[in-house]
Amino acid sequence: MDRTDTYIKMSDCPGIQDAAPEAVSDNGRFRFHQYGDNLWVRVDGEPNSDGFYGEHRLIWLPHQGQLQEMSGLTWPAFDRRCERMASVVHRGQPVPMEPLPSKEVAGIWAVMFDKYGKVWSGERWESE
């Protein structure tokens, strides 16, 4: 399961978070929270003028199986789509990740491109 900062950023968007299961409670002690089949990451808010961090929030990190369900494709078709997304060229530029992306990153690319027409700029999702 991908836990990189890039995958956390990629998952923190309306298209993905709208599909998240019901929010969980956060005990505040750990950055990552596993509840059943779901993985969440705690992200702290911005520091205020006193140096204290504001409210934190939880971001759902979907695994490959959850992304396959979101895609609406069969497993074989989803695997082929992910392989293709891992090697695709957007806007004449190579996909901005080296080495090759994780299965979750390729899956989230496929879901966001196919369902929402979005491509990853390296920092955020943008319209194609």
N, CA and C of each residue as an Amber inpcrd file, in Angstrom:
protein
   384
   0.8440000  -1.1890000   0.0000000   0.0000000   0.0000000   0.0000000
   0.8780000   1.2370000   0.0000000   0.6040000   2.1280000  -0.9260000
   1.3870000   3.3490000  -1.0810000   1.0600000   4.3260000   0.0510000
   2.1000000   4.7770000   0.7650000   1.9400000   5.7600000   1.8450000
   2.8100000   6.9890000   1.6140000   3.2290000   7.1920000   0.3830000
   4.1230000   8.3070000   0.0940000   3.3740000   9.6360000   0.1880000
   4.1280000  10.7050000   0.3740000   3.5230000  12.0400000   0.4270000
   2.8130000  12.3670000  -0.8880000   3.3790000  11.9190000  -2.0120000
   2.7430000  12.1750000  -3.3110000   1.3880000  11.4910000  -3.3810000
   1.3140000  10.2300000  -2.9600000   0.0270000   9.5290000  -3.0240000
  -0.9910000  10.1530000  -2.0700000  -0.5460000  10.6260000  -0.9410000
  -1.4490000  11.3150000  -0.0070000  -2.0150000  12.5620000  -0.6760000
  -1.1450000  13.3420000  -1.3440000  -1.6180000  14.5400000  -2.0580000
  -2.6070000  14.1680000  -3.1590000  -2.2780000  13.0970000  -3.8970000
  -3.1450000  12.6780000  -5.0000000  -4.5130000  12.2390000  -4.4910000
  -4.5430000  11.6140000  -3.3320000  -5.8070000  11.1130000  -2.7670000
  -6.6530000  12.2160000  -2.1620000  -6.0470000  13.3340000  -1.8350000
  -6.7350000  14.4370000  -1.1670000  -7.4350000  15.3270000  -2.1990000
  -8.4880000  14.7700000  -2.8080000  -9.2410000  15.5200000  -3.8140000
 -10.7010000  15.0780000  -3.7550000 -11.6100000  15.9140000  -4.2150000
 -13.0370000  15.5870000  -4.1170000 -13.4250000  14.2580000  -4.7640000
 -12.9340000  13.9520000  -5.9620000 -13.3400000  12.7200000  -6.6290000
 -13.0300000  11.4760000  -5.8260000 -11.9010000  11.4660000  -5.1670000
 -11.5050000  10.2980000  -4.3700000 -12.1620000  10.3420000  -2.9970000
 -12.0990000  11.4660000  -2.3160000 -12.6330000  11.5410000  -0.9550000
 -14.1560000  11.4050000  -0.9200000 -14.8430000  11.7440000  -2.0090000
 -16.2970000  11.5500000  -2.0580000 -16.6650000  10.0740000  -2.0010000
 -15.7470000   9.2010000  -2.4180000 -15.9980000   7.7530000  -2.4070000
 -15.5480000   7.0990000  -1.1090000 -15.0010000   7.8840000  -0.1930000
 -14.4690000   7.3360000   1.0640000 -15.5880000   6.7480000   1.9160000
 -15.2760000   5.6800000   2.6330000 -16.2590000   5.1480000   3.5730000
 -16.4910000   6.1530000   4.6970000 -17.4400000   5.8620000   5.5330000
 -17.7600000   6.7660000   6.6420000 -16.5030000   7.0990000   7.4370000
 -16.3640000   8.3500000   7.7920000 -15.1800000   8.8100000   8.5210000
 -15.0150000   8.0530000   9.8320000 -13.7880000   7.9210000  10.2330000
 -13.4450000   7.2200000  11.4670000 -13.0410000   8.2370000  12.5210000
 -12.9980000   7.8020000  13.7590000 -12.5010000   8.6930000  14.8040000
 -10.9830000   8.5780000  14.8330000 -10.3500000   9.6130000  15.2770000
  -8.8920000   9.6830000  15.2820000  -8.4130000   9.7530000  16.7170000
  -7.5540000   8.7940000  17.0990000  -7.0380000   8.8350000  18.4650000
  -5.8940000   9.8240000  18.6140000  -5.4180000  10.3930000  17.5130000
  -4.4170000  11.4460000  17.5680000  -3.0040000  10.9860000  17.8650000
  -2.7770000   9.6960000  18.0570000  -1.4390000   9.2390000  18.4230000
  -0.6020000   8.8050000  17.2360000  -1.2430000   8.3980000  16.1560000
  -0.5030000   7.8510000  15.0260000  -0.8610000   8.6060000  13.7500000
   0.0930000   8.6510000  12.8210000  -0.1750000   9.3290000  11.5490000
  -1.0930000   8.4930000  10.6660000  -0.8520000   7.1740000  10.6080000
  -1.6690000   6.3000000   9.7710000  -2.6300000   5.5050000  10.6420000
  -3.8500000   5.3210000  10.1590000  -4.9000000   4.6090000  10.8910000
  -5.4980000   3.5520000   9.9760000  -5.3980000   2.2910000  10.3740000
  -5.9880000   1.1910000   9.6010000  -7.2630000   0.7610000  10.3130000
  -8.3840000   0.8260000   9.6120000  -9.6750000   0.3800000  10.1430000
 -10.2550000  -0.6100000   9.1510000 -10.2020000  -1.8730000   9.4870000
 -10.6850000  -2.8930000   8.5660000  -9.8720000  -2.8500000   7.2860000
 -10.5480000  -2.6690000   6.1770000  -9.9120000  -2.6560000   4.8600000
  -9.5130000  -1.2510000   4.4270000  -9.6500000  -0.2620000   5.3000000
  -9.4280000   1.1390000   4.9270000  -8.2410000   1.7290000   5.6640000
  -7.4690000   2.5250000   4.9280000  -6.3150000   3.2070000   5.4960000
  -6.5580000   4.7110000   5.4290000  -6.3190000   5.3770000   6.5320000
  -6.4750000   6.8300000   6.6330000  -5.1480000   7.4190000   7.0870000
  -4.8730000   8.6580000   6.7110000  -3.6910000   9.3700000   7.1750000
  -4.1620000  10.6640000   7.8290000  -3.5540000  10.9810000   8.9740000
  -3.8720000  12.2270000   9.6670000  -2.9630000  13.3190000   9.1410000
  -3.5550000  14.4400000   8.7480000  -2.8100000  15.5900000   8.2400000
  -3.0990000  16.7540000   9.1740000  -2.0340000  17.3290000   9.7160000
  -2.1990000  18.4540000  10.6340000  -2.5560000  19.7180000   9.8770000
  -3.3270000  20.5760000  10.5520000  -3.6680000  21.8720000   9.9790000
  -2.4730000  22.8010000   9.9920000  -2.6650000  23.9710000   9.4540000
  -1.5990000  24.9750000   9.4100000  -1.3540000  25.5490000  10.8050000
  -0.1050000  25.8890000  11.1150000   0.1620000  26.4920000  12.4230000
  -0.4310000  27.8920000  12.5190000  -0.9330000  28.2450000  13.6980000
  -1.4690000  29.5960000  13.8950000  -0.3490000  30.5230000  14.3710000
  -0.6820000  31.7420000  14.7090000   0.3290000  32.7290000  15.0950000
   1.0670000  32.3460000  16.3850000   0.4590000  31.4830000  17.2100000
   1.1120000  31.0400000  18.4390000   2.0130000  29.8230000  18.2150000
   2.0510000  29.3220000  16.9780000   2.8820000  28.1690000  16.6790000
   2.1850000  26.8290000  16.8950000   0.9120000  26.8580000  17.3120000
   0.1700000  25.6150000  17.5060000  -0.5270000  25.2450000  16.2000000
  -0.5930000  23.9470000  15.9430000  -1.2660000  23.4980000  14.7290000
  -2.7650000  23.5080000  14.9290000  -3.4600000  23.8890000  13.8660000
  -4.9130000  23.9030000  13.9000000  -5.4750000  22.4980000  13.8200000
  -6.7550000  22.4370000  13.5720000  -7.4520000  21.1520000  13.4740000
  -6.7750000  20.2500000  12.4480000  -6.6830000  18.9880000  12.7690000
  -6.1840000  18.0450000  11.7750000  -7.3790000  17.3590000  11.1200000
  -7.1010000  16.6860000  10.0290000  -8.1550000  15.9810000   9.3210000
  -7.6130000  14.6450000   8.8550000  -8.5210000  13.7700000   8.4850000
  -8.1510000  12.4510000   7.9920000  -8.3960000  12.3670000   6.4920000
  -7.4320000  11.8110000   5.7700000  -7.5480000  11.5980000   4.3310000
  -7.5630000  10.0960000   4.0940000  -8.5540000   9.6380000   3.3500000
  -8.6670000   8.2240000   3.0020000  -7.7060000   7.9040000   1.8700000
  -6.9320000   6.8230000   2.0280000  -6.0100000   6.3650000   0.9970000
  -6.5470000   5.0580000   0.4160000  -7.1950000   5.1080000  -0.7490000
  -7.7630000   3.8880000  -1.3100000  -6.6760000   2.9370000  -1.8010000
  -6.8950000   1.6380000  -1.5670000  -5.9560000   0.6430000  -2.0970000
  -6.3980000   0.2490000  -3.5000000  -5.5890000  -0.5680000  -4.1600000
  -5.8290000  -0.8960000  -5.5650000  -7.2140000  -1.5010000  -5.7870000
  -7.6770000  -2.3640000  -4.8810000  -9.0010000  -2.9660000  -5.0370000
 -10.1160000  -1.9370000  -4.9860000  -9.9870000  -0.9480000  -4.1180000
 -10.9980000   0.1000000  -4.0180000 -10.9800000   0.9880000  -5.2700000
  -9.7960000   1.2350000  -5.8010000  -9.6930000   2.0180000  -7.0340000
 -10.3030000   1.2520000  -8.2040000 -10.0990000  -0.0670000  -8.2330000
 -10.6970000  -0.8760000  -9.2930000 -12.2110000  -0.7900000  -9.2290000
 -12.7770000  -0.8410000  -8.0250000 -14.2320000  -0.7080000  -7.8760000
 -14.7000000   0.6590000  -8.3580000 -13.9590000   1.7140000  -8.0100000
 -14.3270000   3.0590000  -8.4300000 -14.2780000   3.2110000  -9.9490000
 -13.3810000   2.4690000 -10.5990000 -13.2160000   2.5890000 -12.0500000
 -14.3930000   1.9820000 -12.8140000 -15.0390000   0.9810000 -12.2140000
 -16.1190000   0.2920000 -12.8970000 -15.6230000  -0.7320000 -13.9130000
 -14.3140000  -0.9430000 -13.9810000 -13.7300000  -1.9040000 -14.9190000
 -13.5570000  -3.2660000 -14.2460000 -13.4670000  -4.3090000 -15.0510000
 -13.1300000  -5.6300000 -14.5090000 -11.6650000  -5.5930000 -14.0860000
 -11.2530000  -6.5820000 -13.2740000  -9.8490000  -6.6130000 -12.8440000
  -8.8870000  -6.6530000 -14.0230000  -9.0800000  -7.5590000 -15.0020000
  -8.1300000  -7.5710000 -16.1250000  -8.0840000  -6.2350000 -16.8800000
  -9.2510000  -5.6410000 -17.0990000  -9.2950000  -4.3590000 -17.8110000
  -8.6390000  -3.2560000 -16.9760000  -8.8580000  -3.2720000 -15.6650000
  -8.2550000  -2.2720000 -14.7870000  -6.7370000  -2.4240000 -14.7690000
  -6.2410000  -3.6550000 -14.6900000  -4.7900000  -3.8870000 -14.7230000
  -4.1750000  -3.3510000 -16.0070000  -4.8170000  -3.6280000 -17.1430000
  -4.3100000  -3.1140000 -18.4220000  -4.3280000  -1.5900000 -18.4380000
  -5.4050000  -1.0120000 -17.9030000  -5.5260000   0.4570000 -17.8640000
  -4.4270000   1.0640000 -17.0010000  -4.1520000   0.4540000 -15.8650000
  -3.0990000   0.9580000 -14.9710000  -1.7280000   0.8700000 -15.6360000
  -1.4550000  -0.2480000 -16.3200000  -0.1800000  -0.3820000 -17.0280000
  -0.0440000   0.7020000 -18.0920000  -1.1320000   0.9520000 -18.7750000
  -1.1160000   1.9950000 -19.8080000  -0.9170000   3.3760000 -19.1830000
  -1.6020000   3.6450000 -18.0790000  -1.4760000   4.9520000 -17.4230000
  -0.0570000   5.1630000 -16.9070000   0.6160000   4.0920000 -16.5070000
   1.9780000   4.2170000 -15.9840000   2.9740000   4.6110000 -17.0710000
   2.6060000   4.4040000 -18.3250000   3.5390000   4.7220000 -19.4050000
   3.0150000   5.7970000 -20.3570000   1.8730000   6.3780000 -20.0380000
   1.2450000   7.3500000 -20.9370000   1.9740000   8.6920000 -20.9010000
   1.8150000   9.4480000 -21.9430000   2.3770000  10.7960000 -22.0050000
   1.2060000  11.7760000 -22.0450000   1.1990000  12.7280000 -21.0960000
   0.1650000  13.7700000 -21.0450000   0.7630000  15.0830000 -21.5140000
   0.0470000  15.7760000 -22.3800000   0.4480000  17.1120000 -22.8460000
   1.8770000  17.1390000 -23.3780000   2.2940000  16.0400000 -23.9740000
   3.6250000  15.9800000 -24.5530000   4.7420000  15.8300000 -23.5410000
   4.4060000  15.6900000 -22.2680000   5.4190000  15.5370000 -21.2240000
   5.3280000  14.1410000 -20.6300000   6.4630000  13.5350000 -20.3230000
   6.3960000  12.2370000 -19.6550000   5.7020000  12.3900000 -18.3010000
   5.0640000  11.3320000 -17.8620000   4.4290000  11.3380000 -16.5460000
   5.4860000  11.7430000 -15.5210000   5.1910000  12.7090000 -14.6510000
   6.2160000  13.2960000 -13.7800000   6.5760000  12.4500000 -12.5590000
   6.8460000  11.1570000 -12.7530000   7.2510000  10.3360000 -11.6170000
   8.2790000   9.3150000 -12.0710000   9.3560000   9.2520000 -11.3740000
  10.3690000   8.2260000 -11.5630000  10.7590000   7.7660000 -10.1730000
  10.9660000   6.5130000  -9.9420000  10.7920000   5.3800000 -10.8430000
   9.3180000   5.1550000 -11.1570000   9.0180000   4.0370000 -11.8030000
   7.6250000   3.7520000 -12.1490000   6.7370000   3.8370000 -10.9260000
   5.5050000   4.2880000 -11.1060000   4.6060000   4.4940000  -9.9710000
   4.1080000   3.1870000  -9.3670000   3.6100000   3.2970000  -8.1400000
   2.9850000   2.1580000  -7.4690000   1.6790000   1.8060000  -8.1690000
   1.1380000   0.6410000  -7.8480000  -0.1500000   0.2350000  -8.4250000
  -1.2500000   1.2050000  -8.0100000  -1.1760000   1.7430000  -6.7900000
  -2.1880000   2.7070000  -6.3470000  -2.0940000   4.0090000  -7.1280000
  -0.8780000   4.4810000  -7.3780000  -0.7220000   5.7210000  -8.1430000
  -1.2410000   5.5300000  -9.5650000  -0.8820000   4.4260000 -10.2070000
  -1.3850000   4.1640000 -11.5560000  -2.9080000   4.0480000 -11.5400000
  -3.4630000   3.4320000 -10.4920000  -4.9110000   3.2940000 -10.3760000
  -5.6140000   4.6210000 -10.1770000  -5.0440000   5.4850000  -9.3560000
  -5.6870000   6.7800000  -9.1140000  -5.5930000   7.6470000 -10.3730000
  -4.4780000   7.5260000 -11.1260000  -4.3980000   8.2210000 -12.4080000
  -5.5410000   7.7860000 -13.3070000  -5.7440000   6.4620000 -13.3990000
  -6.7880000   5.9250000 -14.2820000  -8.1680000   6.4270000 -13.8660000
  -8.4660000   6.3620000 -12.5690000  -9.7830000   6.7970000 -12.0850000
  -9.9900000   8.2870000 -12.3360000  -9.0260000   9.0920000 -11.9730000
  -9.1910000  10.5430000 -12.1210000  -9.2550000  10.9540000 -13.5980000
  -8.4930000  10.2930000 -14.4600000  -8.5230000  10.6280000 -15.8850000
  -9.8240000  10.1640000 -16.5290000 -10.1970000   8.9130000 -16.2850000
 -11.3700000   8.3450000 -16.9470000 -12.6910000   8.9060000 -16.4240000
 -12.7920000   9.1230000 -15.1120000 -14.0570000   9.5860000 -14.5430000
 -14.1910000  11.1040000 -14.5100000 -13.0720000  11.8160000 -14.3420000
 -13.1560000  13.2630000 -14.1160000 -12.3800000  14.0960000 -15.1330000
 -11.6620000  13.4410000 -16.0650000 -10.8970000  14.1820000 -17.0660000
  -9.7620000  14.9790000 -16.4690000  -9.1670000  14.4700000 -15.3920000
  -8.0900000  15.1850000 -14.6960000  -6.7610000  14.4710000 -14.8910000
  -5.6920000  15.2510000 -14.9500000  -4.3360000  14.7150000 -15.0100000
  -3.5350000  15.3100000 -13.8520000  -2.5580000  14.5550000 -13.3870000
  -1.7300000  14.9810000 -12.2590000  -0.5880000  15.8420000 -12.7730000
  -0.4640000  17.0580000 -12.2340000   0.5800000  17.9850000 -12.6650000
   1.8950000  17.7730000 -11.9350000   1.8650000  16.9380000 -10.9310000
   3.0180000  16.7900000 -10.0440000   2.7340000  17.4350000  -8.6980000
   1.7240000  18.2930000  -8.6690000   1.3120000  18.9780000  -7.4330000
  -0.1890000  18.8970000  -7.1940000  -0.9780000  18.8500000  -8.2770000
  -2.4350000  18.8480000  -8.1330000  -3.0860000  18.2570000  -9.3900000
  -4.3760000  17.9620000  -9.2790000  -5.1520000  17.4730000 -10.4180000
  -5.6090000  18.6720000 -11.2360000  -5.4280000  18.5940000 -12.5470000
  -5.8380000  19.6750000 -13.4470000  -6.6930000  19.0990000 -14.5480000
  -7.5720000  19.9130000 -15.0960000  -8.3970000  19.4750000 -16.2190000
  -7.5170000  19.1880000 -17.4160000  -7.9150000  18.1590000 -18.1420000
  -7.1410000  17.7390000 -19.3150000  -7.0850000  18.8260000 -20.3550000
